[in-house]
Each structure stands twice: as structure tokens, then as C-alpha cells.
């Protein structure tokens, strides 16, 4: 049954493979990560495994919570002292029944005091006991992450206990929450679990910025309140990434349009928060119409605070805030092109403002439009996104590989300009004209610069 690599583990009494390793083996997988609980001297067992594997032993954690790690090729062994005076006592302190099983390497016996096999067969994540969450509140979030990763349901009694203890998650370190959160978002079919998190109060405990979205009135463009819209966008985005419905490019699937693989979870995070600034930006005019002017800027600032609280990396923080700040730009482009303005010029400006996350923003935009839930026909949205993504790949990206028509030195030598931000301003405008095909020669570029300088200094 075990599928374990036992070549390096001493076959002696008091050594057990435990936790997720056993769960995965019972599901027919060959675990690469082996968690080992030792009743006697964990360090000695780790040294034996390291010696047999020809690898060194790495110490992890504080002395009172020491783990010894041995990496042998693609396999990892984490060896630690058992918690309690017996393996049954160790398992009783674990989080979920499907993780509270042990494999005795000496006898080959499966030890299952919490009846984890039954829950594994039924596809249920169930707490070992209520104390599981009070001893480590992060386990509440982990329940949803494991359920999403395995395609399981969380038992009603476990959901009720999470509801009773949801606020305790606030005591957890931000980086621990972030790790579980991003893993949850990266799992397929996570939408249903985000909804359950909201029902238990755990989502609001992690993100207190979300509940005000429920009180924020909708405007004529939305069928839902702001919070329900955010959840709807999340669900549509997940379908787009996992099912390619609708598919936005002939080159690749929608998931491949996301900037990098780590962005799958991050773009879902951005989708949930993309309108987080609306409650603060909400204004009702004299005609009783609701407006959210500037909500993308406000939302960007709020998302940065959330990223700081959860200790996102600089790259993660910049990615999420960029998507939120620019999530309206596709709508502005759609409006401009529908009004008959210069299509190439408008699109080039959009590409330059949204690079390097242009395709990410277009995927988010399509989900945003579908998530409005109104009766308005949005069939043109997917067509617009497809056309824009195609133009990005076929025209914009190849053209950016060509050198600019002029440089700052050309402006200094021709017009006697001193080094200043004005030079960068002119070069950017000429580059937009070049990329859109409006200017194709150095002569025309200099003529444009001369004309532009006259507008800046008419005298």
C-alpha cells in the first residue's frame, strides 16, 4: 500500500511515516516528501538516513521544535521527535483525520486512530478535534487549501468550528497566512471554497477590507453589490484559466496569457480585490446616481496595505497593485475604439501603459465584464479581448524589438535641449507614434519633435 521509498529509513521500532505522506500514498501517489516521527532519538535516525543517502543533515527550527531534513535526490525526509509518549498521542495532536495516520516502518502496519481512511474514501476534510484550531489557528485556512487541492469537502462540524474560531486567524504571522492563501488560490476549483470561507467569517477575518464592499451600493452597470461582483469575477476568471471559456488567444490557453506561473494565484487575488477601493470612492450625485471615480487608485493603495500585512514579496506586491491600478484601461480602450478614434494609436498607448502585464489585464477585464451579471450583451467583450491580444502578439511585441527612430542625443544636438524630463516625454510620444505606424522615419520623428516643442513654447 505504501509506495514509500524506504531504502534509507532504518527498519526499527518507534519510527513512523506520518501525515500527508501517508494520505498521498493511500491515494495511490508515490510521496516525494516523507514526514517521519521518531519515538526515541530523532537526530540519530536523521544521521542514519543521511549516511545511507550520502547526504548531509540540515537542522531546521528552534531547539524545542527541531526538525532534521535530509534531501536525497528528488526525495525529502523531515525527521522530528514524536509529539507525546506514543504514536497515537502524536496523531491525536494533528490537524485533520486524513493527516492523522501513520505507517510503521518496522511492521508495515497502518495506524489510523481517527478513522482517516474513511474520510479519505469519502473525500472529506475533518478536524481531529476542536483543539486543532485553537492550538494552531492557521489550520482553519489550511482546511480550505487542502480541500481545494484534493477536490474534497469540509465536514459540517469542522466548518462550524472554523466559524466559532475565525477571528483567531488574526494572531497568525502574515507570511504564514500568505503561503496558505496563495496555495489555495492556485488550486483548481477554489471558488467554491472561497465562498465557504466567506460564510464562516474566515475570509473577513483575513481581509477586513472586504465586508464594506457588501454595504457599497451598486450602480446601473452591475446586478450585484460590490462584494458579490468581486466573487463573480473571481469565479469567471477561474473558469477562464481552467476551462479556457471563452478562449482569448489562438496561440495558447488563457492560463498561458498570465505573466508567469506564480501569477495564477496572484491574478485571482487581484480579481477578488480589484474593486476594493469602491467603498471609499463611492459618491452619489444630485441625480441619485452612484459613481466610483478614482476607485482604482484607492484600491491600489489598499491592496498595497494588504500585501504589506501578508508580507508579499516586492514582485508579488507590484504585480497585484499594477493589475488593480490599471484594470479599467481595457474599458477605456474599448470605448475609444468604439467611438471611431485612431485604433492603432489608442491600442499602442494601451500596450505601453499596461506592459509587461497587458495580457493579464485583458484576461482580468474579460472576467470583470462577465462578472457584472447584467442583461447587457457582452459578446463583444471576448472578441475585443481576442483582437487586442492578437494585435499585441502580432504587431506590438515584434515592433518593440526594433530600435527607436531617434535618441535623446538627437534632440539635444538638433534643438539644443538641456537634459531634462522633457526629453523623455518627447521620446515616449514619438515611440507611441512609431509603434502605431504613424511615424516611420527619423526625419518625420524630428519634425514631430519640432512641432511638439512649439506647443510647449509657442513664442
NUPASE-169280 format. One record per residue: x negated, y negated, z negated of N, C-alpha, C, O in turn; residue in three letters. Coordinates in pm, whole numbers, plus 50000, padded with zeros to 5 digits. Atoms other than C-alpha are relative to their C-alpha. Example, Ala and Ser with C-alpha at 12.3 -4.5 7.8 and 13.67 -1.06 7.14 Angstrom:
<atoms>
499115011950000487705045049220499104988050000498064988249934ALA
500825011950006486335010649286500774989149927500264978049910SER
</atoms>
This chain:
<atoms>
499185012250000500005000050000499174987650000499614977050045UNK
500655012250046497274976549902499394991350109499464979050098UNK
500635008149895495444965450221498874991249947498474981650013UNK
501065008250060492744951449991498635004750047498445016550077UNK
501404996349977489034950750065499375002649863498984993349793UNK
500484996250133487844969949760498535004050000498035009149900UNK
501394995449989484294976249882499104994249891498195001049844UNK
500925006750091482724951149643500494999749855499754995749766UNK
499425001050134485034953949341499715012849922500045023749968UNK
500294987850079483844977849066501305007149959502235000849909UNK
498814992050032486375005649015499945004449856499615015849825UNK
500044997050142486605003648640501214994349929501904985449980UNK
498815003650078489254999348374499984985249964498934979649933UNK
499885014050044490534964348298499764989750109499604977950078UNK
500165009349889490104949048645501255001050088501625011850133UNK
498735000249927493244938448830499994989250109499554978050085UNK
499695010149899494024921149157501414995049970502325003049951UNK
498735005550048496874897549075500524989150094499854984850188UNK
499435012049937499204870449203500365001650146500835012150190UNK
499615000649860499714860449564499315010550086499845014450190UNK
500714989549926497144886049682500845012750007500955018950112UNK
499174988050006499404914449570501284997950080501725006650155UNK
498785003449925502504897249707499795001450150500595007650220UNK
500264999649856500944893350050499705014250048500105018050158UNK
500294986249963499644929150053501295008150012501425016350102UNK
498734993049996503144941949978500834995950122501715003450166UNK
499305004649880504394921450274499325005050128499705001250238UNK
500654994049885502044940850499498814992350053498264995850158UNK
501155008049958499304914750523498735005449937498775012649837UNK
501304996450057495604920250461499424987549935498854979250005UNK
500445012450066494714893750199498514997450018497685006450009UNK
501395004449992491544874350251499554993549868498364992649839UNK
500295006150130491784857349912500455009649890501635013149882UNK
499714990450106491594880649613499874993249864498784989049826UNK
500045005050138492534867749267499875012049907500695021149909UNK
500314988550086491054890949008500024995849854499324986549815UNK
499955002250146491924891548637499255011249931499435023049962UNK
500884990350068489434908548407500274999649851500314988949790UNK
499724999350144490164920548055498744998049916498834993349803UNK
501245000950078486514921247947499174987850044499604976550025UNK
500935010849964483584900648084500164996450148499675003550236UNK
499755004049862484684881948398498704996450071498554999150190UNK
501275004049938481194868148459499225012250048498645012250157UNK
500734987949963479674902748464500615006550124499895011250212UNK
499334994349884482294915348710499694991650125499454997050233UNK
500305008849887481694884848931498595002350051498365002350172UNK
501384997749959477954891348932499855013350075499075014450169UNK
500034987149931478534927549032500554998650142499975003950237UNK
499415002149867480794916849320499044992050088498854995250205UNK
500955008249925478274890449425498805008050045498345006450158UNK
501174991949967475404915149415500335009850113499555011550207UNK
499614990349897477284941049621500284993350134500034999050240UNK
499665007349876478414914649872498814992550057498884987150167UNK
501165007749955474974899249897500274985150000499784977850086UNK
499615014150006476424865749795499814994849859499745002649764UNK
500195005850133475984841649507501344997449933502394997249997UNK
498815002750079478464834549230500104984949976499144978649932UNK
499775014350017479954799549217500914997849879501995003849871UNK
499185003250117481254785748887500954988550033500544978350088UNK
498985010249975484494765848911500764997249872501105006449797UNK
499185003750115486344746448642499214998249872498015000849866UNK
500615002250131485664737748281499755013449931500375023449966UNK
500344987350066484164764048046501215007549945501225019849947UNK
498854993150057487544771147884500995004650106501955011850075UNK
499144995649889489164776048227499135004550117499415001350233UNK
501024996449902486244791448411500525010350101501175020150065UNK
499764990649892486694808548745498675002450071497914993050094UNK
501234996549928483864826848922500405003850143501225012850164UNK
499634997649860484054826149301498855006550076497695002450065UNK
500964993449912482284849449543500594999950141501715004550163UNK
499555000449861482554843749918499185010350077497965009650083UNK
500664989449925481804874450129500595000450140501635006550163UNK
499475000949864482264867250498501314992350000501354980849956UNK
498705006749996485934858950551500825002549874501934997249861UNK
499284997150124486944872350208499494991449886498304988849874UNK
500355007750120487024851849889500535007349878501675012149876UNK
499624993550125487094866449539499914989749887498854984149861UNK
499965009050116488164844749245500225008649876501285014649858UNK
499974991350117487404862448920500134991549874499364982149854UNK
499795007750122488704849548587500455009349887500965020149913UNK
499514992050112489444862548237501535000850002502204991050033UNK
498554998650009492964876248197500524991049887499854989149786UNK
499395008650102495284853348002500845008749908501915013549947UNK
499304991550094496344872547696499225012749972498125014850024UNK
500704987950044495444905847540500295012250088499725022950067UNK
499684989149910496924927247817500364994350136500654982450149UNK
499645004949867497644925248188501474995950003501844986650075UNK
498585003650005501374924548109500184986049942501024978349989UNK
499935013450059500834893847891499514989550100500064978550107UNK
500505009249896498824877548170501104997350104501344985850140UNK
498975001549898501594883748423501214992349949501864985150026UNK
498865007150058504254870348185499784984949998500734977349985UNK
500315014250002502464836648193499934994050141499654982150156UNK
500115004949863502544833748572501284993150043502274992849970UNK
498915008749959504894812348779501255007150047502335005049991UNK
498824993949939507204834048990499855015150003498745020450006UNK
500034985450010508144870648983499215006250114498535016350095UNK
500724994349885506714876649331498504997849989497725003850063UNK
501425002350028503384863549199499575006549870498425005249829UNK
500294994350132503584882848871499855015250008500365022649924UNK
500294985849983502434916648998498485001950002497734992950038UNK
501434997250006499054933248954499725013850060500535023050051UNK
500474987349945497124960949129498795004349919497774997449917UNK
501084994750082494944981948901498985006650093499275017050153UNK
500994994749905491744987949100499445013349956498875020650036UNK
500524987450052490835017248876500965011550032500525022150078UNK
499024989249984494065037548900500804998950130501445008650172UNK
499175002049881495665022649214501454997549967502304997650056UNK
498625002050044498795015849010500454985650025499674976250010UNK
499395013249989501124986649084500724996949870501535004949823UNK
499405004050127502154968148768500954988550029500534978150080UNK
498985009749960505414948748804501044998049888502195002149902UNK
499095001450114506954939048467501174990550025502204991749959UNK
498945009849974509064910348613500885004050118501724996250163UNK
499214995049887510534931648894499834991250124500804987750191UNK
500305008449886508834910849160500275006650133500624999950230UNK
499764993049874509184937849426501444998150046501704996050164UNK
498595001949966512954934749411500234986250060500924984950161UNK
499845013649947512774896849461499294998450133499744990950220UNK
500725000549873510234901749737500865006050111500925000550221UNK
499134993549902512614925449918501204991250035501674991150149UNK
498825008449980515494900949874499664986250058500544978850101UNK
500425013149951513454870649981500364988949903500914978649943UNK
499625009650105513874852049652498774995449923497915003449888UNK
501015005850090511554828649461500704997649867501634989649858UNK
499365000850132512434832449093498934997849893497895004449894UNK
500955002450109510654818648786499895012449913500865020049898UNK
500184988950093509194844248549500814997449874501475006349821UNK
499225004350116510724824748260500054984750002499234978550069UNK
499915014750000511804788548189498724993049959498464981850002UNK
501255006250046508474781848019499014998150115498034990850100UNK
500905001549886506834784948362499884985550042498814981250084UNK
500005013849955507804749048439499544990349891498964979849922UNK
500465008950107507124733748101498495001249981497844991549942UNK
501454998350015503594748448094499264993550116498134988850100UNK
500615006449883502864735148446501114994950091501605002450176UNK
498905005549920505484711948600499765000250151500724999650228UNK
500264999649856503724713348937500635012450064500885012750184UNK
499394987749947505204748148972501384997550060501835005150145UNK
498705003149942508564731949047499874996850148500655001550230UNK
500255003349861507194717349368499475012150075499785014250191UNK
500564987949937505284749449436501105009850038500985016950137UNK
498884991049968508584768649427500534997050139500795006250217UNK
499495003849868509794749049729498965002750109499305006850220UNK
501054997649900506444751849904499915014850035499815018350153UNK
500074985649974506314789749864501245004850075501135012850168UNK
498774996149933509954793449966499964996150147500385003950233UNK
500085004549861509334773150281498975008450078499225012350192UNK
501064992649932506114791550366500435014350032500065019750136UNK
499604986149983507714825950326501385001650064501775012750101UNK
498644999149949511184817350454500955005949897501925012649934UNK
499204994750109512664826250113500974989649947500904977849983UNK
499125008950074515434811549900499534999349855498865008449806UNK
500295001350143515024798649545501245004149922502344999849955UNK
498864994950076517244816049290500744988749931500134978749892UNK
499215010650065520104795449139499514996449859499504984749823UNK
500475003150135518744798748783498704992150003498464983649917UNK
501255007549986515354786148900500284985750043499664976449992UNK
499625013549958516944756549080500584992049884500304980149870UNK
499415006850116518894748248764498924995749901498994984949843UNK
501095003450092515734749048555499154988650056498664980249980UNK
500715011149937513984726248806500784987149978500204976649948UNK
499145011750022516924702448778499854994749857499844982649835UNK
500115004050141516554702148399498644994049967498524986549870UNK
501375004250033512814695348412499374990950106498174988250100UNK
500555007149884512424674348730499094988449962498044986550024UNK
500805011850035511094643248555498605003549952497714995049954UNK
501324996150050508174663048414498954999850110497754999550080UNK
500965000349889506574662848761499194987049998498094986550052UNK
500675013050005505644626548692498725000549918497884991649929UNK
501214998950083503004638448445498845006550077497725007150026UNK
501024993049925501094656748717499084990350075499504979350112UNK
500975008249926497974642848885500464998550145500955008050205UNK
499545003049865498724626449219499435009350105500135013350197UNK
500604991649897496264647649413500565014250000500625020750104UNK
499394986750008497854679949287501374999950069501725009250141UNK
498695001449935501294667849397499814999150151500535005550227UNK
500245001949857499884657149734499715013250070500265015950177UNK
500384987449937498374691149807501225008950022501405014550131UNK
498804991749987501624709849739500994993850098501625000850177UNK
499045007149916503714683249916499675001750148500545005050228UNK
500384999049859501754683650242500105014450049500485016850164UNK
499834985949962501704721750243501475003250024501815010450118UNK
498564998049981505484721550201500454994250134501155000950210UNK
499595006549876505944696850488499465007250123500085007050229UNK
500634993249886503624717050711500655013450030500425019250136UNK
499344987049980505744748450668501184998650095501864988350094UNK
498835000649911508344756550932501305000749920501365007349816UNK
498714999650067511944751050833500024993649864500794997649776UNK
500085006450133511044728150544501194990949971501424987449856UNK
498915009650020514084705650599500995004649894501384996849808UNK
499034995050096516454727950403499474999149857500234997149763UNK
500595000450134514024728150110499864985649951499954983049831UNK
500015014250039513654690150115501394996049951501514988549854UNK
498635002850043517444688350089500255005749860500854999149776UNK
499844994050133517404712249791499214992249895499684990549783UNK
500795008250092514644691549631500774987549960500754983449844UNK
499215012050028516884661149660501145003249904501444995349814UNK
498864996250084519794679749498499585002849856500375000749764UNK
500474997350136517684689849198499454987549930499244987749809UNK
500595012050057516314654649147498494999750006497874989849967UNK
501464999449995512734665849208499454990350104498394984450083UNK
500475009149895512414645549528499954985649948498994978449974UNK
499965013650055513444613449349498964998149890498434987249872UNK
501015001050106511094621249059498624997750060497804990550002UNK
501295001849933508154623249302499974986750074498944979850076UNK
499925012349921509344594049516501154991349949502234991350008UNK
498935008650054511344569349303500414988950096501414982150073UNK
499655010149900511334546149606501165004650090501744996450160UNK
498964994849911513864568949783501434997049954502254993250039UNK
498605002150041517054565449569500614986650040501794986350075UNK
499395012649955517524528149651500495000550144501354992650182UNK
499554998849862517944539050014501465004750006502165002050103UNK
498624995250003521224555749913500984988549978502124988950024UNK
499135011550030522614522549790499964989650110500734980050108UNK
500205010049894521494503950101501075001950107501185012850163UNK
498924998549901524424497050337499455002550139498384997550175UNK
500394997749861524224509550693500484988550085501384981050047UNK
499485010049905524614486750991500735007150113500925019350109UNK
499174994449894526584491951311499295010450085499935017950159UNK
500784990849917523764512151468499855013849936499285022849998UNK
500204987550071523894540251210501335005549947502224997949908UNK
498814993650057526524565551099499795003849854500755006949783UNK
500334995850135524734573250771499434988449920499064978049976UNK
500775009550079523324553950478498525002250032498165011850100UNK
501414999749961519604547750499499325013049959498485018250033UNK
500634987650047518644578250294500425011950086499585019950127UNK
499524989049917520844602350491499424999150140499145009350204UNK
500645001749870519454587450809498575005449997498155012350090UNK
501394995350011515894594450689499955015250001499095021150067UNK
499964985450001516794630650615500375005550138499825015650183UNK
499604995849866518494633650954498844999050097498625008050179UNK
501195001849915515394620051128499005011249972498435016950065UNK
500924989450038513264644950934500425013250065499595020450122UNK
499524987649942515464673751048499835000650151499425010850205UNK
500175000349855515444663051412498535001050039498185007950135UNK
501444999449972511674657951403499505014349985498735019150068UNK
500454986250021511144692651261500435009050115499655017450161UNK
499554992249885513264707851538499194996950125498865005850203UNK
500805003849884511324688251797498625006349996498095010550100UNK
501354994750013508004700651662499985015350007499025021150057UNK
499994985350009509034736951609500715006650118500355017750158UNK
499194993949895511574742951886499844993250136500394997850236UNK
500165007849876510504717252148501344995750059501564996350180UNK
498675004449956514074704152164500244985549956500394982949837UNK
500354998649858514014681752357498494999550019497784993649938UNK
501445000249970510594687152512499654986950068500304982950164UNK
500325013449953508884653952576498844999350097498494988550144UNK
501125000349906506004664452799499905013150075500155023850019UNK
500234988049921505324688653081498615005749975498335017250009UNK
501384995850024501694690552973499895009649884499085018849887UNK
500164992550123502234705552629501284999349919502214992049953UNK
498875000450091504684712252349499964987449915498934980749908UNK
499925012250080505824684452120498984999849887498414989349856UNK
500954999650112503624696151832498604996050045497834990449966UNK
501335003449948500564691452054499884985250034498784980350064UNK
500065014549979501504654952105499594992849873499234981049877UNK
500415006050126500754648751738498484999149998497795008050048UNK
501425003549985497314633651693499055011249960498065013750030UNK
500804988550037495844663151505500865009649920501975006349879UNK
499204989750066496984694951337500414996049859501494999649814UNK
499655004550134496884679050993501154990250003501804987749902UNK
498945009949987499354653651128501395005849998502364998249986UNK
498674994150000502234678651138500714996849869501854992249869UNK
499405003450129502874674450767500084985149978501044980149920UNK
500045014550022501904637850771501084992750079501654983050029UNK
498985007049921504284627951050501385002749942502274994349952UNK
498734997450070507124645050862500124990949878501204985849848UNK
500045009150114506094624850557500384985950046501174979149982UNK
499705013349947506184593150768501464999050043502084988550026UNK
498595000149959509614602750906500914997849880501884990249888UNK
499185001550121511034605650555499934985849946500904980749889UNK
500225013350059509574571650460500134988750102499914977150066UNK
500135010349897509914552950790500904987949975500574976850018UNK
499115011350032512824531450663499984996449852500934990549800UNK
500105002250145511624529350302500064985249964500374981749850UNK
499985014350025511394491450337501374993550016501524981749986UNK
498695006049974515074486350425500714994449876501294983649884UNK
499315005850117516444481950071499504986149964500304977349932UNK
500555013250033514084452650006500244989950111500384978050084UNK
499835009149886514554438150355501474997450033501764989050118UNK
498585000849965518354441650359500574986049977500424980249869UNK
499335013150009520244409250429501355001050073501465007750175UNK
498685000649938523924403150510500254985650043500214976549960UNK
499845013749950524604372850733501414994849974502245001749914UNK
498715006550027527564349050725501175007250066502315005950022UNK
498954992349933529504371650962500205013749936501025021749982UNK
499884987350069529054400750723499215011350064499385022950027UNK
500824989849935526574418850947498725002649920498114993449866UNK
501184996050076523734438150784498775000250090498815005550201UNK
501265000449924520144432050901498865004849911498925003749788UNK
501194995250072516784446750804498744994150061497765001350083UNK
501145006449934514384421750958498735001949917498704999249796UNK
501294998350065510774429850877499895012449913498945013749836UNK
500064988450089511574462950712498805009050029498345016349941UNK
501164991849969508714479750896498744995149928497915003249886UNK
501155005650074506174456150735500135002949851499165007049787UNK
499754996950141507754460150392499795014949974499185018749874UNK
500144985650016507914497750440498565004650005498175014049935UNK
501424996749990504264499050540499314997849866498515006149822UNK
500605003250130503274482450211500435010149894499615014549813UNK
499504990250097505484505950009499355013650023498985020549927UNK
500614987149970504084536350188498555000449954498055010949912UNK
501395000550048500554524950101499945002149850499035008649799UNK
499954997950145501514523549734500225014749968499605020249876UNK
499754985750019502854558949759498755008050031498395017249957UNK
501234993049962499704570549937498934998549893498215008049863UNK
500975002250108497574554949664500345008549878499475014449815UNK
499564992550118499634571549393499715015050015499385021849918UNK
500244985849974499244605749556498585002950047498245014150085UNK
501424998549965495564599749635499815005850140499015014850161UNK
500234996349861495904603850011498604995350039498084985649984UNK
501295004549947492624601750198500214987150079501344983850115UNK
499905012349920491854569550384500635002850135501484995250182UNK
499464996449869492624586850714501505002849991502274998250075UNK
498574996850017495964600350587500814987349975501894985450031UNK
499315012450034496924566550443500184991250124501254985850147UNK
499945008349881496094548050765500975005550103501704998050167UNK
499114993649904497974573050980501474997449966502254993150050UNK
498605001650043501204571650777500444985450009501514982450062UNK
499625014150000501194533850735500084994650143500924986150173UNK
499975004349859500444529051109501325004150066501944996150135UNK
498754995349940503434550251212501194992049948502094988450025UNK
498875007550057505754531950974499994985650052501044980250085UNK
500105013949956504474497551076500444998450146501024988150182UNK
499755001349856504904504651448501185008350049501365009750170UNK
498974990649955507924527851453501094993350084501845000350152UNK
499005007049919510114500751614499504996450139500294992750226UNK
500565004549872507764493551904500595007350121500815000950224UNK
499384993749883509234520352135501374994050032501734992750149UNK
498705006249977512654504452088499844986650069500624983350159UNK
500265012849934511234470352181499625002150147500064994650235UNK
500404997049863509634485652490501215004450082501394999950196UNK
498794995449932512884503352585500894988250038501434987750148UNK
499175011849975514754470352555499414991450110500124986850198UNK
500675008349899512174451452761500135006150138500394999050235UNK
499934993549870512184477153039501445000550052501674999650172UNK
498595000049960515994479053039500424986350051501334985150134UNK
499685013749959516064441153081499334996450132499494985250181UNK
500605002349869514044444453402498694992549995498264987250098UNK
501305006950006510794429353275498935008650067499165020250099UNK
501114993049935507434439153426499705013049925499135012849816UNK
500104987150067507424476253345498565003649965498275007549852UNK
501404996250023503684482153383499374991549891498644996649806UNK
500605008950099502734451653179500555002849861499795003549764UNK
499384997250130505214459052899499505013249944499235014449824UNK
500454986850046504144495352883498534999749958498155006049859UNK
501425000950036500444486852880499834993249865499034997649783UNK
500065006650132500954462752590500375010049889499735010649784UNK
499574989950098502784490552407498895010249975498605013549860UNK
501074990150015499994515652472498844994449917498305001249830UNK
501145005950070497324491652347500324997449853499444998649767UNK
499625002950138499274482652033500155012849917499995012549795UNK
499724987750074500004518951942498885010350007498965020849942UNK
501134990749994496704535852033499315000749864499224990549795UNK
500034987549924495484560751932501185009349970501145021150006UNK
498904991450042498814573551795501264997750083502384998850033UNK
498875003249913501014564852093501005011550009502205009449991UNK
499084988849983502464599552146500685003749869501845007749869UNK
499394997450131503044604451771501194990749979502264995049935UNK
498955009950021505084572451762501195002650091502335000450051UNK
498904997049908507124582752066500805012249953502025012549967UNK
499304988450056507954616451908500874995549882502044999349872UNK
499255005250115509004598551587501184991650047502264992349989UNK
498935008549947511044573751790501175008350050502335005250021UNK
498934991449949512994601351966500815006049884502035006549890UNK
499314994650118513794617351628500824989349930501924991849883UNK
499325011350064514734583151488501324997050071502354994850006UNK
498785003049924517244577051766501035011149984502225008449969UNK
499074988950018518754611751735500575000449859501685005349837UNK
499584999750139518974607151359500984989149961501404988449845UNK
499055010550031521294577151383501415005549979502195000049902UNK
498734993350021524284600351410501224992750053502344995750012UNK
498865007449943526454576251609500495006850126499855016150177UNK
499444994349876528624584051910499334994450124499634998550236UNK
500655006249886526384562752128499185010350078498485018550019UNK
500744990749915524914581752423498524996849991498094985850025UNK
501455002150013521204586152356499245009350096498065012150077UNK
500664991049905520494609052651498824993350068497875000050109UNK
501095007149935518274581952795498754999049915497674996049965UNK
501145001350091516024582152488498925010150033497755006750047UNK
500984989649969514374615452565499364997550136498164999450153UNK
500545002949866514004605652932498994988649994497954989150059UNK
500925011250017512384572852829498705004649935497625000949979UNK
501194995150069510014590552590499155008550094497925007350095UNK
500724991449905509084616252857499264991550103498084993850132UNK
500605008649899508434589253115498814992249943497774990750009UNK
501065007950063506344568652873498805008649967497655004549988UNK
501104990850031504284598452757499275004050127498045004950129UNK
500624996549871503694608453118499114988750051498004991150098UNK
500805011649955502504573253204498754998449915497704994349965UNK
501165001050092500214573752902498905009650044497735005950053UNK
500974989849959498524606153014499474997650142498274998850168UNK
500375000549858498534599853388499324987150042498484987050132UNK
500525013049957497704562753406499134993349894497984989849919UNK
500675008150101496734546153082498695006549953497645000249958UNK
501214993650052494284571652937498885000650104497744997350071UNK
501094999949899492354576453266499424986150025498214984550041UNK
500475013549971492174538953325499134994349889498234986349914UNK
500815005150112490754532252978498565004950008497674999449943UNK
501364994949985487714552653081499164991250092497934992350094UNK
500725009049910486804526253340499534987649924500184983549828UNK
500535011650072484674496153233500874987750019501574986650120UNK
499245012449985486294462053172499454991850118498324993750161UNK
500405008149885486174436753454498984989449963498084986550042UNK
500965010050045484294410453253499675002549853500355010149784UNK
500434998850140482474407652920499984986349935500224976150000UNK
500125012650071482034381152656498894991350055499004979050056UNK
501115007549942478744371252816500464992650126500024981450153UNK
499485006749880480604363453140500764987349962500634977150029UNK
499235011850043482914339552953499084989149946499304977349971UNK
500945009850055480024323052771499244993250113499094981050113UNK
500805005649890477964318553089500834991550096500354981350146UNK
499185007049900480844307253312500664987549942500734977250009UNK
499215011150055482764284553076499344993049881499904983549825UNK
500715006350110480194275952810500685001649866500544993049778UNK
499284997750126482344290652533499025004249891498145012449916UNK
500814995050112480704294452192500595013249952501785015749972UNK
499454987550057481034328652023501134996649903500944988749810UNK
498835003150082484494327951865501085010450024500985018350118UNK
498884990749979487734347851824500724997750133501395006750184UNK
499345003049873488974330652141499495009350110500265013450197UNK
500574991149899486614352252349500685013649994501075019250097UNK
499334987150016488104384152207501464999350046501985008750105UNK
498615002049959491594370252266500135000350153501035006850207UNK
499965000449854490874363252633499715013850058500405018450149UNK
500374986849950489184396852688501145010149983501375018450071UNK
498884990950023492164415252537501104997650104501675007150158UNK
498945003149904494624397152763499615004450141500455009250217UNK
500464995649868492504404353071500035015350008500375020950112UNK
499974985350001492214440952968501425005150018501635015050088UNK
498604996249982496004443452942500394998550147501065007250203UNK
499715002249859496254428653293499335010550088499915015150186UNK
500724989949922493624452953423500695013749988500915020550088UNK
499414986950022495224483653268501405001250061501845012150096UNK
498664999849939498644473853403499944998550151500964999550218UNK
500175001249856497204468953752500244986150056500254984350177UNK
499725013649953497904431553766498734992950045498784984450134UNK
501295005949962494204421953789499065011550033498915020949955UNK
500834988749956491774443953982498564996250033497775004950069UNK
501365004049966488614423154036499454990249897500214983949823UNK
500655009350091486084402953839500384985750035500584977449946UNK
499635013549955486944372154049501374996049944501564984949894UNK
498665002950052490604374453952500014999049848500774991249791UNK
500085000450146489684380953589499494986449954500034980749859UNK
500545013250037487614348953572501024989050030501114979249956UNK
498975009949967490414329753742501095000149893501604989549854UNK
499024998950108492844342753480499474993149874500204985949807UNK
500605006050119490434332253204500024984850010500334977949913UNK
500005014649979490134297353351501404994249980501574983949916UNK
498615004550015493904293853372500455000649855501144991649807UNK
499614998450141494334306553018499364989149913500004983749823UNK
500695010450077491754282152883500694986350018500724978249926UNK
499305012649977493694253453042501264999149914501634988449867UNK
498805000250086496814263852850499634997549855500414991849778UNK
500455002050139494774263652528499524985649979499594980249868UNK
500535013650010493254229552605500404992150126499574990050214UNK
499495006649879495434210652861499204987850045499164984850164UNK
500765011949963493244179452852498735003950075497964995250114UNK
</atoms>
